[in-house]
Amino acid sequence: MKPELKELKLLKKEYGDVKYYLDFKTPFQLLVGVILSAQCTDEVANRVLQELFKKYKTPKDFAAMPLSKLENLIKSTGFYKNKAKGIKNASKMLIEKFHGKVPDNMEDLLKLPSIGRKSANVILQNAFNKVEGIVVDTHVVRLSRRLGWSSSPNADKIEQDLIKVFPRKEWLHLPHLLKAHGKKVCTSKPKCDVCVLSSLCPKLI
Ligand code: SF4
């Protein structure tokens, strides 16, 4: 068995069936959630997202809301000015180009303001059950490099390196497992002495 697959097996044993962390009811709520969650803890992003959608639910609601009001509502997620602009501009584009619906394909998702490949993968996987790539967030970047799975600092290149190594059936859960491990053990100051991967990991820190 490839060392990467052995490491994946150990992570599965350690963390089990880790789920995606944002709670959402519609693809649009997920889209807003992924914008809010940038540079923000899962807990805060989720709390603000739930509060926001008690009153506002559709791209029309967000496109019509004054920018300053939206900024205030999402302030605690940080970088709120850019995020508010992103949410409003994406809402407007959904109305103008996509009949008010979140597209279910990579090409169109990437046309939306504030949506890059990572966010598009998150939306496709979690809202539409389409696994076309691997979500590469900061945890996946850090751990992939430390584990020697990729030597690139570039998220798109790392995604391609991981796609070559891991079978498609693992693409959805791999980032969830790496995030769980990255938050608990392989943090910015890694706890290699208690890590389940220690005997296999080259520790390229
Ligand atoms: S051995 Fe250290 S560097 Fe490697 S995955 Fe574990 S904590 Fe991270």
Residues whose N, C-alpha, C, O or C-beta is under 5 A from the ligand:
A	BS01	SF4	R146 V185 C186 P190 K191 C192 C195 L197 S198 C201 K203
